[in-house]
Amino acid sequence: MARVCFILVAGLNEALLKRFGVPANLGKLGYSTRLSPLFPGLTCSVQATMSTGALPGEHGIIANGLYTFDQPELQGHLDLSNHAATRQQVSFWEQSNTLLQKPRFWAGKKLKVAQLFWQQSMGGAADIVLTPKPTHTPDGKTISTCWSQPAELNAELTAKLGPFPLHKYWGPMAGIESTQWITQAAISVWRNQQPDLQLVYLPHLDYNLQRLGPEHPAIAADLTAVDALLGELIAAVQADGGQVIVAGDYGIVPVDTVVMPNLALRNAGLLKTTADATGKLVVDYAQSRAFAMVDHQIAYVYLRGATVAEVAGVLKDFPGLGRMLTTLEDLVAVGMDNPRSGKLMLLAQPTAWFAHDWWLDDSEKPQWQFGVDIHSKPGYDPRELFFDPQRKCIAQDGARVKGSHGLTSTDGNLWPVLRASAALPQPGLGMTQIPALLERWLGC
């Protein structure tokens, strides 16, 4: 049985390699293919599919967030150790493995598995787990740390590598340092913990692909920097006789338009607001007849009394909106007929992305909208990658975002790529086929 290291590189797709060239270490992996893109092409959804072989509508990880308000099926799986109130309304980046509605492909097999910086990995996902879990203090400070299984692993890595640089993992300072730390941690786990299968997530390309767009010349340097770290990890794996797969998760596309469906719903009287303790406007989920949970180029609309026809009438011809999936048949056709998906699904136009905003101006916004606060915001907010030096807060202008993802494309150049150190069974793979490929290599 071969040991295998599967490395997921955010945003690695065919177009990047054609535009900037295949870097040296990635090029040494002599077997390559395109990966058929997953719908929706979102981090948590892709990772769950790659580790279960099921589509998002089957495994239930429909996005990076979940609409949790008045949802008993989800409430018991939430991490309420911080941001408890908002997590029970809409919660992004929940980490519990129990949220998956399908088992990981290695369940029941005699494999020692490590998951490093993969989502939904806490609580029985694997033998070895390392994932960020910062501590939030009562005075608003964030202390960087990771959750690990075994429990002592994080302390051992921190003693060796220093604390995980959380401020370099997300936010306006996000950069190569977090990917460097993850790479060194992965090398240490591979050598010292001896997993049969190790799954590693390297995030660095994601940052400037969203900040600058996929065609910006600065992406070439990012690709080179990630490739250097890949070289270190590949060398460590192969020195122990292991096999390596490097794969992308989605292709990031240029965007120039931000779409705010919740503002449209508010203006139509379907979304209701209430004042928080400081007088700023937050969503009143109990009174709102419709709410859109947004995630990059995808949005799910949840109804409490409103009809599909009402919402469709409000959003019809809305600038930047591509399609509305308004019937069960529509959702079945794209594999998203899961109760977690709501009653409508919105798809942005290829050059647009969705923001969660419902405010008429900045004076209505809660303080958390001006900072990096991934658990208070009821939607994914790429503006957190930008700092406004004049206002000394996170930028509020959605026009600064130049790249997004989530939709699928018939253009194969926008598809993720997979490169491997050993022969692949066939040209062209779908993400649901990743488990079978790994099982073959692992000999199980």
N, C-alpha and C positions, 0 to 999 in steps of 0.2 A: 504493500500500500504506500503510495506517494503522499508526502505532506504537501499541502497546497496553501499558497497565500494569494487571496483575491483582493486586489487593490482597486477601490472605486475612486476615480478622480472626477470631481465635480466639473461638469461642463465640457468634458473632453469629447469632441465630435470630429467628424470627417472634415468639415469646413476649416477648422483651426489647423489641422495638419496639412491641408492643401494650401492654405494661405501663408502659413509661417514655416512649413516644413516639418518633417518628422524628426524630433530631437534624438540625440545619439542613443541614450539608454533605452528609450521606448523603441527605437529602431532595431535594437538587438533582439527584441522579442520577435522571432521570425515568422510567426503565424498571426494573421490578422483577418478580421471580418467586420462588417457593419452589424450593429444591433438594431433590430426593428424597434422604433420608439414606443414607449409605453404611454397610454393615455389614462389619467393625466400625467405629464412629465414633471413630477414634483418629488422632492428629496425623499420624504418618508414613504410615499407610495412606491417609488422605484425600489427602495431598499427592502421593503416588505415583500414585493413581488420577487426580487432576486433571491430572497431567502425562504420563500414558501412555494414558488412556482405558480402562484395564484394571481389573478388580476385584482386590481384595487376594489372592484365591486364585490369580490369574493372574500378577500382578506380583511376588508373594512377600513383600511388606512387610506381613506379617500383623498387626503390632502395632508399638509403639515399641521393642520388644525382640525378641531372637531367642534361642532355646535353641541354644547352639553346642557344648555338650559332646559330644565324639565325633561331630562332624558335619563330615566333610571338605569337603562342598560349601560350607560357610560359613567354615571356618577361614582360608582364603586371602584373604578380604575384610576381615578384622578389623584395626582400628587397635591394634596392640600396643605403641605408643610409651608407653603408660601403662596401669596396671591390667591388665596382660597376663594374669595368672592368672585373674582373675574374668571378663574378656572371653571367655576360652576355655571358660567354663561357661555363663553367661547374660550377654548383652551388650545393654544398652539404649543408644539414641541413637548407634548406629554411623552414620558419615557417608559411607561409600563408595557412589558411584553404581553400582558394579559389583554391588551386592546386588540391584538390580532385575532381574527376569527378563523384563521387557518394555521396549522402548525408549521414551524420551521422544518425544512426538508430533512434536517439531521435528527429530528425527534425520534427517539427509540432506537437509533443506531449507535453502535459502539465507537463514537467519534469524540475526540476532545476538541471543542470548538472555542475559538476566541473571537469576540466582536469588539473592535476598537473604534469608538466614535460613530457607531451605527445607531440609528434611532430605534426607539421602542425596545431597548435591550435590557432593561432592568427587570429582575424578577423572573428568573428561570429561562431566559433566552439562550444562554450558553454557559459553558463551564467557566470561561474567563470573560469578563466584561470590564471595559473602561469607557466611561462617558462623562461629559461635563455635568456637574451638578453644583452650581455655586450656592453659597450660603448668603441669604439676604438678612441683614441685621435690622433691628427695630428702627435705627436712625437712618435707614435708607442706603447703607453701604452694601456693596457686593464683594464677598470674599471668594476668590477663585479657588475652586477645588474640583476634584472628580470623584465620582462614585465608582467603586471597583468591586469585582468579585474575582478572586478572594479579597476580603476587606483590606488586607495589608498591602495589596499590590500598589495602590495609589501612593501610599507613604513611601514604599520602596522606590518608585519612579520619581517622586518628588525629591527624595534625598539625592538621587542620581542626576536628575535633569533640572531641578528647580521646580517651582510651582507652574502648573499649566497656565500659559499666558492668555487668559480668557479675553482680555481687551484686544488681543490680536486675532481672536477667533471670529468675532463679529463686531460691527460698529464702525465708526469712521477711522479707527486705527487698525482695522483688520488687515493682516498681511502675512508674509511668509513665515513669521516666527511660530505661529500656531501649527502650521503644517510641518515645520522642522521638529517641533516637540513631539507631535504625533508619530512622525517617522522614527525618531529615536526610541520612543516608547514601543513601537511595533517591532523594532529590531530586538529590543530587550525581551519582550514577551515571546517572540519567536524562538530565541536562543534559550531562555531560562524556563519558560513554561511548557515548551515543546508541544504546542497544539497540532493536531492533525490538519485542521482547517483554521486559517486565520483570515478574518474579514477586516479590512482597514479602509477608512474613509479619509481622503486627503482633500481639503476644501479650497485650497488657495486660488485656483483659477476662477472660482465663483465670484470673487470680489470685484475685480476690474472688468470682468465680462458684464457685470450689472452696472458698475459705475461708468465705464467708458464705452461699452458696446463691443461686440465680437470682432469688429473690423479695425479697431484702434491699434496703431503700431506698438503700443506699450504691451499688448498681450504677448508679443513675441518673447519679451524678457520674462514674463510670468511663466510661460511654457517652458523656457529654459531652466528657470529656477525649480519648478516642480520636477522636471526631468532629472535634475541633479540629485534630488532627494529620492526619486524612484530608483536611481542607480545604486544608492546606498542600500536601500531595502531589498532590491532584487539581488544584489551581490550577497547580502547576508542570508537570504533564503536559499539561493543556489549553492552557497558554500556548505550548507547542510543537506544538500541533495534534494531540496524542495523544488516544486514547480510554481510558476508565477502566471497569474492572469491580471492584466490591467484593463479596466473598462471605464467608459464614461456612463453617465446616468441620463443625460439629456443634452440637447443642443440649445444654446442661448442665442436669441435672435435680436436684431436691433429694434428698439421701440422709441416712439416719439410722442405718444399720446397716453394720458392717464384718464381712467374712467372711474367715476364714483357713483355706483348704483345706489348706495345707501342715502346719499344726498338726494337723489331723485325720489327714492321711496319716502324720505322725510317730507320733501316738498309736496308730495301727493297725499300726505297724511297717513301713510301706511306704517311708517317707522315713527315711534314716539320717543321723546327724550325726557330725561329727568335731571335735576341738578344734583351734582355730587356735593361733598362737604364744603367745597370751595366755591360753589355756585356755577361750576362749569357743566357742560351738557354731555351726559352719557346716555347710552341706549337704555330705555325702559323695556326690557325684553318681555315682561308680562303683559304690557299694554300694546306693544308693537304687533301689528298684523302681518308684517313681513320684514325680514332682515336678511342681508346678503353677507355670507362669510366669504371673504375674498382671499385668493392665494395666487399671486403672480398673474397668469392669464386665464385663470379659472375662478368662477364664483358659484356658490351654492345658495339658493334662496329658500329660507324656511318660513312657513306660513303658520299664523295663528289667527285664523278667521278670514284672511284675505283669500281671494280665489286666484288661480293661475291666470285667468283672463284679466283680472285687475292689474296684476303685476306686469304681465306681458304688455298691456295697454300703456302703462307708465313708461316702460323701458323701450318700447318699440321705436326704432329709428334713433336711439340714443347714440350720440357720437362716440365712436370707438368700440361699440358693441358689435361683435360679429354674428353670433348665433344664440338663440335661446332654445334650449331643449325643454319643451313644455308638456310632453306627454310621457306616460310610462313606456310607450313604444320607443320614443326618442332615447330615453335613458337605457333601456334594454339594448338598443342598437349600439351604444358605446360602452356597454358593460358596467353601467353605473346605477343599476336599479337596486341599490342598497338603502335600507331605511335611514342610514346616516347621511345620505346625499341630499335630503330635502326634496321639494316638489319641482323645482326648476334648477337647471344648470345653465350658467351663462358662460359663453366663450368670447374672449376678446378678439378683436381683429388682429391679424398677425403682427402689426406694429404698435399694439396697445397693451396696457396692463391695468389691473384693477387695484384701486386703493379703497381702504375701508371707510374713509372720511364721511361724516354726515353734518359737518359744521359749515355755517355760512361764512365765518371768518375766524381768524386766530383767537379773537377774544372769547370765543365759545369753547375752545379746546382745553381739556384737562392737562395738567402739567406733564403727565406721562407721554403725551403726544410729542413733546419737545425733547424727549430723551430716548435712549436705547432702553426699551422696556418690552421685551418680546412676550411677556406673560400678561401684561395689562391690555395690550392692543388686541382687538378681536379680528385681526387680519395680519397677513404678512406685510411688512413695511420696509421696502428696500431703501427708503430715504434715510434709514438709520446708518447707511454707509457714508453719509455726507455730513460734515460739520459746517454750520453757518458761523463764520468767525465774527461777523458784525453783530449778530444776535446772541452769539455764544450758546447755541443750542443745535440740536439736530435739524438739518434743513427740512423745510416744509414744502418746497417746490418739487412737485412730481416730475417736472420737465428735466430735472437733473439725472433721472434714471435713464440709462441708455441701452439696457439689455434686460430681457425677461425670458420666461419659458413656461411650459405647461401644455401648449397645444402640440399636436402632431403635424408632420409635414410629409408630403409625398416626395419632397426633394431629399434624396438619399444623402446629400452632402450635409444636411442638418441632423442626420442620425448619429447617435453615439457610436463610438468605435470600441472594439475589443482586440487586444493584442496578447499573445500567449507565448510561453516558452516551449510548448509542445503542440503537436498536431491537433487541429480542431476536427470534429467529426464531419462537418459539412460547411459549405460557404453560406453565410447568412444565418443569424440566430435571432430568436425572440427572447425577451427578458424572462419569460416564463420557462425557457429552456436552460437557464443558468443552473438550477439545481441538478438537472440530469447531467450536464457537462461536469459539474464538480463531483458528483457521485461517480462518474466514470473515472475521473482522474484519481479519486480517493480509493477506488476499488471496492466500493460498497453498494 
